[in-house]
């Protein structure tokens, strides 16, 4: 994992799989706080996209 966008893509995929931040941290080798920061950014972006489109689907539906 080199780029933040690559890290975010992997974290997003693992979140969709239902993994906890701790599990993601252990499997990727990234710190828990890094996972937490990226996950917050991912969720915020998802809310913005869905709010703009009027869509109420969950992160698991994307």
Backbone as JSON, one array per atom type, in Angstrom:
{
  "sequence": "XXXXXXXXXXXXXXXXXXXXXXXXXXXXXXXXXXXXXXXXXXXXXXXXXXXXXXXXXXXXXX",
  "N": [[0.85, -1.18, 0.0], [0.78, 2.0, -1.04], [-0.22, 4.6, -1.72], [-2.52, 6.95, -0.21], [-5.1, 6.72, -1.31], [-5.17, 4.08, -2.16], [-5.0, 2.76, 0.28], [-7.39, 3.64, 1.45], [-9.23, 2.43, -0.27], [-8.85, -0.28, 0.27], [-9.48, -0.34, 2.99], [-12.17, 0.48, 2.87], [-13.3, -1.67, 1.47], [-12.89, -3.73, 3.33], [-14.41, -2.78, 5.44], [-16.94, -2.99, 4.31], [-17.11, -5.7, 4.34], [-17.67, -6.12, 6.9], [-15.76, -6.04, 8.87], [-14.05, -5.13, 11.89], [-12.47, -2.09, 13.09], [-10.21, -2.81, 14.5], [-9.68, -5.4, 13.52], [-9.16, -4.77, 10.85], [-6.91, -3.18, 11.18], [-5.08, -5.05, 12.24], [-4.88, -6.84, 10.08], [-3.95, -5.28, 7.96], [-1.76, -3.98, 8.91], [-1.72, -1.34, 9.43], [-2.03, 1.42, 11.69], [-4.46, 1.54, 14.34], [-5.51, 4.1, 14.75], [-5.06, 5.3, 12.27], [-6.73, 3.77, 10.65], [-9.16, 4.49, 11.78], [-9.27, 7.25, 11.16], [-9.27, 7.21, 8.29], [-11.56, 5.65, 7.87], [-13.53, 7.32, 8.91], [-13.39, 9.4, 7.04], [-14.18, 8.03, 4.76], [-16.82, 7.27, 5.43], [-17.97, 9.81, 5.77], [-17.77, 10.85, 3.18], [-19.41, 9.02, 1.84], [-21.89, 9.65, 3.03], [-22.21, 12.26, 2.08], [-22.42, 11.84, -0.69], [-24.72, 10.24, -0.81], [-26.59, 11.91, 0.37], [-26.66, 14.0, -1.41], [-27.67, 12.73, -3.66], [-30.05, 11.93, -2.7], [-30.3, 9.4, -1.87], [-30.67, 6.7, 0.37], [-29.16, 4.47, 0.98], [-27.11, 2.05, 2.7], [-23.64, 1.81, 3.71], [-22.97, -0.79, 3.15], [-24.5, -1.38, 0.98], [-23.4, -0.13, -1.15]],
  "CA": [[0.0, 0.0, 0.0], [1.62, 3.18, -1.15], [-1.0, 5.83, -1.75], [-3.69, 6.98, 0.67], [-6.29, 6.25, -2.01], [-5.12, 2.61, -2.14], [-5.33, 2.37, 1.65], [-8.82, 3.87, 1.64], [-9.98, 1.42, -1.03], [-8.76, -1.54, 1.01], [-10.25, -0.16, 4.23], [-13.58, 0.5, 2.5], [-13.68, -3.06, 1.15], [-12.92, -4.5, 4.57], [-15.56, -2.29, 6.19], [-18.12, -3.59, 3.69], [-17.11, -7.1, 4.75], [-18.11, -6.15, 8.3], [-14.63, -6.15, 9.78], [-13.87, -4.04, 12.85], [-11.24, -1.31, 12.89], [-9.12, -3.6, 15.06], [-9.38, -6.47, 12.56], [-8.54, -4.12, 9.68], [-5.58, -2.77, 11.61], [-4.24, -6.25, 12.35], [-4.69, -7.46, 8.77], [-3.24, -4.39, 7.04], [-0.54, -3.46, 9.52], [-1.89, 0.09, 9.68], [-2.43, 1.67, 13.07], [-5.89, 1.69, 14.61], [-5.9, 5.5, 14.55], [-5.09, 5.54, 10.83], [-7.97, 3.14, 10.18], [-10.26, 5.33, 12.27], [-9.29, 8.49, 10.37], [-9.7, 6.9, 6.93], [-12.95, 5.18, 7.91], [-14.36, 8.52, 9.07], [-13.42, 10.1, 5.75], [-14.98, 7.2, 3.85], [-18.23, 7.4, 5.83], [-18.38, 11.19, 5.5], [-17.94, 10.96, 1.73], [-20.61, 8.25, 1.5], [-23.07, 10.43, 3.43], [-22.35, 13.4, 1.16], [-22.88, 11.31, -1.98], [-26.1, 9.78, -0.67], [-27.43, 13.07, 0.67], [-26.79, 14.75, -2.65], [-28.52, 11.97, -4.57], [-31.3, 11.58, -2.05], [-30.27, 7.96, -1.67], [-30.49, 6.36, 1.77], [-28.58, 3.14, 1.12], [-26.03, 1.98, 3.67], [-22.31, 1.56, 3.17], [-22.94, -2.16, 2.67], [-25.23, -1.46, -0.28], [-22.66, 0.59, -2.2]],
  "C": [[0.89, 1.23, 0.0], [0.82, 4.46, -0.98], [-2.16, 5.78, -0.78], [-4.95, 6.46, -0.02], [-6.34, 4.72, -2.06], [-5.51, 2.1, -0.76], [-6.82, 2.52, 1.89], [-9.65, 2.82, 0.92], [-9.98, 0.08, -0.29], [-9.58, -1.47, 2.28], [-11.74, -0.2, 3.93], [-14.08, -0.91, 2.2], [-13.83, -3.88, 2.42], [-14.08, -4.07, 5.46], [-16.84, -2.91, 5.64], [-18.25, -5.07, 4.07], [-17.51, -7.25, 6.22], [-16.98, -6.26, 9.31], [-14.54, -4.92, 10.68], [-12.58, -3.28, 12.51], [-10.04, -2.11, 13.39], [-8.71, -4.71, 14.09], [-8.67, -5.89, 11.33], [-7.11, -3.74, 10.0], [-4.62, -3.96, 11.64], [-3.92, -6.84, 10.98], [-3.87, -6.6, 7.81], [-1.9, -3.91, 7.59], [-0.58, -1.95, 9.74], [-2.36, 0.28, 11.11], [-3.95, 1.84, 13.17], [-6.34, 3.13, 14.35], [-5.95, 5.86, 13.07], [-6.37, 4.97, 10.24], [-9.16, 4.02, 10.55], [-10.39, 6.61, 11.45], [-9.82, 8.22, 8.96], [-11.16, 6.45, 6.89], [-13.91, 6.36, 8.07], [-14.49, 9.28, 7.77], [-14.29, 9.34, 4.76], [-16.47, 7.36, 4.16], [-18.78, 8.79, 5.53], [-18.65, 11.37, 4.01], [-19.19, 10.2, 1.28], [-21.88, 9.02, 1.85], [-23.29, 11.6, 2.48], [-22.92, 12.94, -0.18], [-24.35, 10.94, -1.89], [-27.04, 10.94, -0.37], [-27.68, 13.87, -0.61], [-27.74, 14.06, -3.61], [-29.87, 11.62, -3.97], [-31.41, 10.1, -1.76], [-29.98, 7.66, -0.2], [-29.89, 4.97, 1.96], [-27.42, 3.19, 2.11], [-24.72, 1.74, 2.95], [-22.23, 0.17, 2.58], [-23.64, -2.32, 1.32], [-24.47, -0.85, -1.44], [-21.75, -0.34, -2.94]]
}
